[in-house]
Amino acid sequence: MKIAVFQHMPRPRGSSDTEFEQRVTSSLGPEWLRFVRVRSHESGQFTIIYTNAAEKDLKMMIVALQPDDATVVQVKLKSSDLKRWIDDPEGMADQNDHEN
């Protein structure tokens, strides 16, 4: 997992969530597909989750924008672990607790 946090980074005036999403999509490339998009008009938060299943393992890119901050998280999941988690989510959580 890789995490980047950008604090005190106000959005440029006049820029829209749609423009930002287009920039992120084009920078990631065609193998990344938008999976989830959530926009809160009340809090100003905008979150997009992209997936990339082009390779053996599943990758996810999570981009969350607050009015003055941004967080980007990239996650790589082994396909075998993902399958085990889907088959037994509670067992995988228990296993991870014992490993940490």
Secondary structure by P-SEA (a helix, b strand, c coil): cbbbbbccccccccccaaaaaaaaaaaacccccccbbbbbccccbbbbbbbbccccbbbbbbbbbcccbbbbbbbbbcaaaaaaaaacaaaaaaaaaaac
